[in-house]
């Protein structure tokens, strides 16, 4: 029997509502926003938490793409794209697909109410497998994923041309949707001079040396330089 491709509406709403609550709480410690079963990343972009960007590499042999078929019917091209390389031999591909669909359902439900909360949930790793799920199964949510793609939590970073987990952010404008009253940041320019601020909005120029923030929780990418 094929597993249902998505959880019941009640289950999705319950889970998604919990993520909205978690990501909507302001805290100077981003770990406080994480669910009890998963610790939030200390700093850096999405790829510091593998479950936030893509499913972990499946150990052992996987079902070849040509053999990815459900017990009845067929998978769409997008569903096959998602399943390729992640279904262990002997496993039900429909069950694996369900996990990706659940990620999409959570993002869609939360984003309908608050796109920033959905993006923050991705950055914090509260919505697992978001990158691959959105790319293959719910491309309509790419704007939410884009906001989180270069997102990061409180910490100290250098500024470069490519995001590096926990250490490098890229130039651009960022906003912190759930800052605490103690949110503050320091931006070190190309000349080595530092500028401090407390507004939950900052533009990191190209050539800047570094950026540090505390009490701001999550920074989401607004636009590039």
N, C-alpha and C positions, 0 to 999 in steps of 0.2 A: 504493500500500500504506500502511496506517495504521501510524504509528510505535507501538511499544509504549507503553502509558500509564505505565509505570514501568520503571526500570532493573532489571536482574536482581538477585536477592537478594544475590548476592555483591558486586555493585557498591555497592549501598546500604549493606551492612554495612561494607565497606571505607571508604567516604566518611564514614559516620556515626561509625565508630570513631575516625577521625582528628579529627573535631570534638570528640568526648568527650575525647580526649587534650589537644587544644588548650585547651578551656575549663576542663579540670580542673587545669591547671598554675597554681600560684600565682605571681604576679609583681607587683612594684611598678610595672612599666611595662606597661599593658594592651596596648600595641602588640606586646609580645613574644608574646602569645597568638594573634596573627593569623596566618593562613596566608600563605605567601610571595607569593601572587598577589593578595592584597587586604589593604590596611592597615586596622587596627582604628581606630574612632573615638577621638578624643582625649578627648572628654567629651560628656555629654548623653545624651538618650534615643534611642529607636529612629529617629526621623525624621531624625536627622543623617546617617544612611546610607540613601539611598533604597532600596537593594536589600534592606534589612532589613524595611521596612514594606510596600512595594509595588513592582511591576515599573515600570520607567521608562515614561514616556509613549511610545507607539509613534509614531514619526514617519511622516507621510504618511497616506494613506487606509487604513482598516481594513475588515475584512469585517463587514458588517452582521449584527446578532444573528440575523435571520431566515435568513441564509445560512450560519450556522455548523453545518455537517453533516459528519460523517466520510465516508470513501469507502463504508463499509458501516455499517449500524446507525444509532444516534443518540446524541447527548450527553444526559446527565441535566440537570435544571434547574440543579443546582449547578455542573456543568461548564460549561454555557452562561454562567452568571453570571460565572464566572472568566474565560472567554474573551472576553466582550464588551468591545470597545474595545482589545484587545491583540493581535489577529491581523492582521498586515499583509496587504494584498491580494496574492494569489499565493502565500501561505504555507500550509502544512499546519497546520490548527488542532490536530490531534492532537499535533504536535511541540511546540506551545506549551503544550498541556495537560500534556504529559509533564514540563515544567520545574516546573510547580506541584505535580504529584504527587510529584516527587523531593523538593521542600522538605518536603512532608507526611511522606514516608517517613523522611527524616532526623530530623525532630522526633519522630515516633513511636518510632523505634528508640532514640534517645538518651534520651527521656523515660521509656521503660520501665525504663531502668537508673538514670537520674538526672535528674529533672525540672529541677533547678537548672542542670545542664549544658546542657540544651536551651534554657532561657530565656537563659542567658548567651551561648550561641551566636547567638541572635537579636539580643541587645543589641550584640554585637561585630560583627554583620554577616557572620558566618560561615555563616549559613543565609539565603540570599537569598530575597526575596519572601515572607517568612513571614506577614506580616499578611494579604495577599489570599489566599494559599494556605490558611491556617487558616480564615479567615472563610467561604470558599466550598467548599473541598474536604475539609477535615478538622476540622469544628467541635468534635469531641471533644477537640481539643488546645487549646481556648480557655483553660483554666486555666493552661497553660504560657505562652501568649501574654499573658495578663493579668499574670503575674508580670514579664514583660519589658516590657510596654507603657509603664510609667513608669520602667523601669530606666535606669541611667546608669553611666558609668565614673568613675574618679578625675578630680577637677577642682574648680573653684570655681563655685558656683551661687548664685543668689538663690532665694528660695522664693515661689511664687505659686500661683494657682488653676488654671493650665494649663501643661502642659509646653511649654517652648520649647527646641529643640535647642541643646545646648551652653551654655545660660545659665540656664534656669529648671527647677526641680523642684517637685513638689507635696508638701504635707504628707502624712505617713504613716509607717509603720514599714517599714524596709528592712533587709535582711541581705546580707552579702557572703559568698557560698559558697566562694570560693577566695582568701582574703586571704593576704598574705605576713606574715612575722613583724614587719615594720615597718609594718603597717597602722595608720593613725591618722587621726583626723578632728577637725574643729572645727565646732561649731554655734553660730551667733550668734543669740541670742533676740531677741524683740521689744523688749526693753529695751536692746539693744546689748551685753549681756554675753555673753562667749563661754564655752562649755563644751567641753572636749576629752575625747577618749576613744580607746581602742584596741580595744575589743570590736567584733566584726564584726556588730553589731546596733545600730541607732539609730532613735529615733523623732523625726521632724522635726515639731514642732507647728505648727499654724496660727498665722500671725503672725510666725514666725521670719524673720529677715532673710537668713541665708545659711548655706551648708554647704560645707565643703571637706574633701577626703580625699586621702590619698596611700597607695600600697602596698596598697590594698584591692581593686584590679582592677575588679570589677563589683558594683554594688549592685542587688538585685532587690526589687521592691515586694512587701511581705508583706500589709499591710492599710492601709486608709485611716484618716484621723483622724476 
